[in-house]
Each structure stands twice: as C-alpha cells, then as structure tokens.
Amino acid sequence: MKRIEINGNLVRISSAAALCALLSVPVACSSDNTSGGTDAGSPDSGTGATGSGGKSSGGSAGKSSGGSAGSSTGGSAGSSAGGTSGGGGSAGAATGGTKGGNDGGPDSSTEVPDSGTGGTAADASDGATKPPACPPPTDSSKASVCLSWDIEQVTATADPRLDNKGQLLIEVFDPASATPTVPIQQPILYPPPEADGGLKEIDLSELPTIPLDNLPTTVVINAVFIDNEEFYAPPISKNGFTYGMYVGGYDLAAGVYPYPSPKPITGLVAGQGNLHTMSLTALRRFNTTIKYSLVQNMSLIGDGQGPLSIGAFDVSAAKNAPVRGGVLLGCRDITTGDISTSGYFYKGSGDDIWLIGDLSDFNLQGLAQPGDVLSLGGGADGQSAPDSQKITVTDAYSYDVPAVTLNVVAPYPGTHAADYHCP
C-alpha cells in the first residue's frame, strides 16, 4: 500500500501494476490551456512519459492529438443514477428540467424548491411538510446546487480497473473570478477517505445526490468517477484522464485536443436550491498492437524514430475531426518490432470509432507534419483509416483491435529536417 495526497489529505492506495501508456489531459481547467508537459501530456511533445497527451493523424495532411477528456458528445444516454440517496444531509433525489445530453449540450438545471422525495421526509398522509428537494444556500446572496447523475451505461468487467467501483471527485470553479482555474471550494472525494487515509469504494450505480453550498450563479463543476486507480499514480497523478473513468462537466462536442473545454452551468437562482443533472461519460479502454509495414513503393524519409501515438476518431477520414481519445507513447523506434499498448476513447456521434496511429519521424511540432508515418490506406483516396482499425461501440468497457499498422509516409517536400533520435 502507498499514500497519495489530495489537497493536503493523505490517501492510501494499492500500488498500481506497470502502467499502460495513458493519454493525459487536465482534469480541471488548466492554467496554461494545454495538456501539459512531458508528464501531463504535451500534444506534440517529442519525449514524454507513457500517458502524456496524444497525437494522431487524420490523413497524411491531418494529424490530431488525442488528449483525453471529459464529458462526451453523442455518448449513449445512460439512465440517471442520481438521487438514490441524500448526500451530506441533502434532501432526497429529484431530477430537474429536461435531461441533459451527454455533454454535447447543456445538462439540466432547474430550481425546484418544493418537490422531491427521499431523505427523512414524512409521508404526505401524516400532514408533515416535506423538505425541499434541494436545500437553499446558507448565504442568501449565493446559490446552492444538488447534483444528480445521468450515467452512461457500460458493463463492468472482472478487471478491478473496469469494475464500476471507485470514488467520485468533484471540483468547483468560478469562471468569473480573477483565478478561474483555482477551485473555490475544497474538492470533494466521495466516499470520504477512511480515518487512516485508505480509499473506500462505491458502486457507480449507487452515487448519491451531492449538495454544494454557496456557489455563484454561473459556475463550473467538474466531476470524475475514478474506477481505475492508476489515475492517482504517475504519470497521471490526478492531472489527466485514462480508461476506467467516467467524466462530467466538460463539453466534448469538439473533442479533447488540445484540452477539453469546461461546461459552465448558468442561470442558477441566488437564494434557492437548484437541481442539476450531470452526465457522466464512460472512458472505455482499447488494447492493440502497433505494427510497421509500409505499402509497396514507399520508404521512410527519416529513421523511424520519434513520438508515437494513436488517436481515436468517430469518422474514418479524420482530418480536422474531433479527437475522441487515444494514447501517447513517447519516443519509439518503430523499426525494432511490434509495440503493444492500451488507450482510452469515449463514444462520439455514432457507434463507430477508428484508431489512427502516427509516428512523428522528425519530431516536428504541430499538426499534419511532413515525414510522419501513419496507419491509413482506407477509402478511395487512401486517406482514411481502414475498417480493420474500427471499433463498433456497444455497452462493453474494453475492446481489442488486432493491429494498428503504420503503412503510409506523408510527403516531405524539399530537404527534410535532421533525423530525430530517441534519447
């Protein structure tokens, strides 16, 4: 067992096994609006630990970096698990307004001062007055929010990283403050740590309604359900995403590159309790092997060494398409043999996800760089991912893709840059 620290509180966790390569992005709004450095994940970083940012191609002229992210667009709508119990003394569960989409649009937020059941409310027949569905704030100039959950339904596995049991972490930000990336309240970890710092787990389906007191009327609330404890350990260290998580409070309609955008909650009523249903989007796992086999009449322009990554897209012709996840592997030499890896993705606008691999042979910064080695060849023009790299998304938590084959070299007009060698 070892301990990690969450805002000064020591929390004990089991030592993780060897970490898979993980794609990292900020869990909350990052102050530099990037997916980090060599550990946190610079999208086009030449070095970087396994689990930093991600970069992959949308065709020989389109390469996008898989950050990782948050609440997804078009994810399969889950049934709400919110409101099964009162959290921290809040009254029972209720849902407010129209159910929000899977973070492609606004979540629901409705102030309902006199509805709801649960908690210790007396039966209506005994004449007692039931408590409000969401208690008002203790500061009447502020608002209170009671969070319930619209959870994407994904089937648990025997793997403890994918068993739908873990902790819920909530952070709250004021986008109008002078420091909008600094939480305005102590982060909430539910269930709370044990007295000796050990982590307790709750089943995802048993998440209670969580009350938040004294908030501005426009607020950013980020929530992550941490199924995979590798979230706590390096290289992520609570600063990114990996598979085995559910995320809320981000707008993933535009993808996660270079970082997921927060979703401000607007229109909260000061002096009143406001019900808000937040979508929690599953970050599923993919397992694959990266192979190197160029198509006929093609050859490397460089030496086959550079930052290697996979990006996940909901279209096969991925140029300029939103990035739905992936994995960054750091600098690798693709000529030395196959590379097995795992990454994450979230469901996009349809039921299919394509994986596209990319080796940045010259470690050139930015997207769509010359000399990159890509896993394309599909479609009439050869600029699409082949269907052998496609995932058809069901309610499964983990998917196997036999191979992502780096087979196409992007042209490099003129004299190419110096070869990049892995450290």
N, C-alpha and C positions, 0 to 999 in steps of 0.2 A: 504494500500500500504506500501511496505517497500523497502529499498535500499540494493543492494549488490554492491560489489566492484570488478571491473575488471581492474587489473593493475593500481590501484590508481584512476580510474574513477568510481564515484558513479552511479549506475544504479538502477532505481526504478522498482520493480516487484510487482505483486499481491501476497499476502500471499497465499502459497500453502495450500490445504486441507491436511488432515492427509496423510502422505507419505505412499505409498505402500513400501513393502520391496524391496530394489533395489540392484542390483548386480553391484559393482563398480570396475573399472579398470582405469589406468591412461589415461587421455585424451591426454597428450603428453608423450614423453619418460620420465619415472620416474627415478629419480636418483638412486633409490635402486632396480630397476628392479623387484619390486613386486607389488601386487595390494593393498598394503597399510597396515595399522594397523586396529584398531577396527572400525574406521570410514571409512577409504578409502578402506578397504577390504583385510585383510589377508586371503588367500585362505583357510587356515586351522585354523583360529582363533577360540578360544573357546568362546570368548564373541563377541562383535562387534554389531554395530548398525544395524538396518534393512537397508539393502542396501549395506553391505560390501561384497566383494568377493563372491565366490560360491563354493560349493564342492558337487560333486555327483558322483555316482558310475557307473562304467562300469562293473558291475558284482561283486560278493562277493569278488573277488580279485582285482577289478579295480575301483578305485574311483577317479574322477577327479573334479577339482574345476572349477566352472563357473566363470570366471572373467567377462568380458563383452567386448565388443570390437568394433571393428573398421570395417574396410572395409572387406567385407566377400567374401569367396571363393564360387564360384558356384552360386552366387546370380542371380536372374533372371535379365537379362540385361535390363536396362532401356533406354529409349530414352534420348538423351542429351538435357538438358535444357540450356546448356551453350551458351553464345553468343547472348542472346536475347537483350542485350544492353551493352553499354560500361560502365565499372566500373571505377570510379575515373579518367576519362579522357582517358581511353584506347580506342583504335580504336575498331571497331565493331567485332562481334564474328566470329570465324572460328574454324574449327576443324583441328588438325594437326596429320598426320600419321594415323596408324591403331588404331581403337578404343580399349582402354584397357579393359581387363577383369574386373570382379567385385572384384578386389583386390586380386585375386589369382595369377595374373601375373602383369607385368608392365603396368601402364597406358601409354597412348600415349604421346609423347613429341616430337614435330617437330618444327624446326625453319623455319618459312615461312615469309621472310622479305617483300614480295611484294604481298601477297594475302590477301583476306578477304574483307568483305563489312561492311557497317554499320557506326556508328559514324556520322561524318559530311562529309564523303567522297562525292565528286561530282560525278554525273553520268558520265560514261565513254564517253558519246557522247559530253560532253561540253569541252573535251580536258584537263580538270584539272587532276592533278596527285592525285590518291587516297593515303591516308596514309597507312603505313604498318599495317598488321594485328595485330602485337604486337610491340609496340614501343621499341627501343633499350634502354639499361640501360643508366643512366646519368653518370655512371662510366664505361668507355670502358673496364676496366680490369675485370668487373663483367658481369653477365648475367641478363636479365630480363625474367620474366615468366608471361604469361597471362593464367589464369585458367578458363577453361570452364568445364561443368559438364555432366557426364553420370549418370543420376539419376534412381535408381531402382523405378519402377512404383508401388506404393501402394495407395490404395483408401482411401481417407480421411474419417473421421467419424465426428459425431456431438460433440464428446468429444474434448474440446479445447487442450488437450494434444496430440491429434492424428488427427489434422485438416489440417496438412501440411502447417501451417503458423507459422513462427518463425523468428529466427535470425541465421545468418551464422557466425561462429567463426573460424578464421584461425590463426595458429601459424607456425612459420618458424624456422628451426634449421639447424645448420651447423654440420653434423656428424663428420667432420674432425677437429673441433675446440677442444680446451682444455676443453670446457664446452658444450658438445654436447646436454645436456638436458636443456640448457638455451636458450630461444628464442633469435634470433639475430635481430629481429625487434619487434616493438610494435605490440601485437596481434591486428588483425582486427576484429571488430564486425560490421556486415552489416545486416540491415541498421544501420547507426551510431545512438547512443542514442540521444534522444531529449535534448534540452538545459537544461531542469530541471532534467535530468537523467532518464526519462522514456524510456522504451524499445518500439521500433517500430517493427512491423512485416512485413514480405514479404511472399508471397506465394512461396512455393518451386519451382513451375514451372517458376517463374519469376526471378530466380537468374541470375545476370548478369555475364559477363566475368570480372574477378578480376585481375588487373595488380599488379605485385610485382617487385619492382625495386632492382637492385644491390645485386644479390644473387651469392653465389658460384656456380660453375658448377656442383657440386653434392650437393643436398640439401634435407632435409626432410620437407615436408609440411603436416601438419595435419589439417583437416577441419571437423567440425561438424555442422550440421544444427539442431538447438535446437527447436523442436516442443513442447516438454514437459518442462515447466518452472521449474519443480522440479529439473532439472539439476542444477539450481542456488542455491538451498536451501540445508541445511543439510539433510541427511548425505553426499550427493554427493559434493555439494559446488564446482562445476566445475572441480572436480578431478576424475570423473568416468563417466560411461555410465548408461543409463536407457532406458526403452522403450520410444517411441516417439522421436527418433533421427535418423538422417542419418549421417553416418561417412565415411570419406575418408582419405587416406594417410597411412593406416595400411594394413599389409598383414595378413589376417585371414585364409590362407590356413591351418595353423597348429592350428587354434583355438585361444582362448583367455586366456588359463591357462598356466602359471600364469599371463601373461600380453600379450597384443597384440604387435607384432613387428612393428616398423615403416617401411615404404617403401621408401628408398632413391630414389630420381629422379636423374638419371645420364645422362651424355652426353649433358648437356646444353652448348650452344656456347657462349663464352665470347664476349661481344661487340655487341650482337644481341638479338633481341626479340625471345623468344621461346614459342610456343603454347603448352599447356599441358591440356589434358582432364583427369579429375579426376573422378573416380567412387565414387558415394555416395550410401552407402548400408543402407537399412532400418533396424532399430532395432524394430521389432514388439513386441507386448505385448501378454502374455498368462495369463489367470486367471484360478486358480484351487483351489482345497481343498485337503490338506494333511490329509490322514486318517491313522489309525493304526489298523491293523488286521493281526496278524501273521498266517501263514499257519499251518495246523494241525501238531502236534508233535514238534513245535518249541516254544521256550520261550526266553525271554530276558536274556542276560548274565549279563547286568548291570541293571540300574534302569530306563532306558528310558529317561534320561536327557542328553543333550549335544547339540553341534552346529548342527543345522538343515538346510538343503539346498536342492535345486533342480538344476540339471544340464540339459542342452539341447544338444542333440547329433543328428547327421544325420544318425546314424545306431542304431539298437535296441540292438545289442551286443556291448556295448560301451566301453569295456575295451581297454585302450590305444587310444581311438578315440578322435579327436579334440573336444573341448568343444565349443558349439555354443551359449552360453549364460546361463542364469539361474537366481537364486536368493539365497542369503544367509540370513537366518532369525535370526541369533544369537542363543543363548542357549534357548532351549524349552524342555518342558516335554510332550512327545507325548502320555502319558497315560491319560492326562486330557481332551482330546477331540479333535475334528477336528480343523484344522488351515487353514483359507482362506488366499490366497496370490496371488500376481501378480509378474511376472518377464518379462524378455525380451529374445528374440532369434533372430538370423539372419539366413537366408536361407543358407544351406550348398550345398553339391554336388548334391543333388536330391531334390525331392519335399516333403520329409517326415522329420519330427523332432520328436524325442522321448524324453520325460521328465523322469528323474530318480531321485527319492528322496533318501536322505541319512541322517540318524541321526548318528553322531559320539558319540556313547554312553559313551566312555571313554576319549573323548577329546584328542585322540592321534594325534600327528602331522604327516603329510604326507599322502600319498595315500594308499588305499587298507588296511585299518587298521582292525584288528580283533574286533569282537563285534559290528560292525556297523549294523544298521537296514536299509534295502534297499527296494526299490519298484521294485522288479524283478519278476521272475516266468514265463517269456515267453521263447519261444524257446524249443528245445528238451532237453536241459540240465538245463533249468530254470534260466539261467544266462543272459537273455535278458529282456528288457523292454516289457511289454505286449502292444498289439496294442491299448488297452483302454487308454494308455498314449501317443498316437501318434497324431501329428498334420500334416495334409496334407496341405501344404502351397499353397495358391492362392495369389491373389493380395490384400487380406484383411490385415488390420493393426492390428487387435486384434482377439484372438482365445480363446475359452473356452474349457478346459479339465475338465470333471466332477470330476475326483479324481486321485490323485497320492497316492497309498496305500502302506505304509511301511509294508511289509509282510514277509521278509526274514532276518534272522540274520546270519552274517558272523561268521564262526567258530573262537573260541579263544583257541588255543592250550595251555595247561599248565595252570598255575594260572593267572587269569586275574588281571589287574591293579585295583587300588582303584576306586570305583564308583565316577563319576563326577556329582556334583550337581550344578544346575544353581544358580547363585548369587541371 
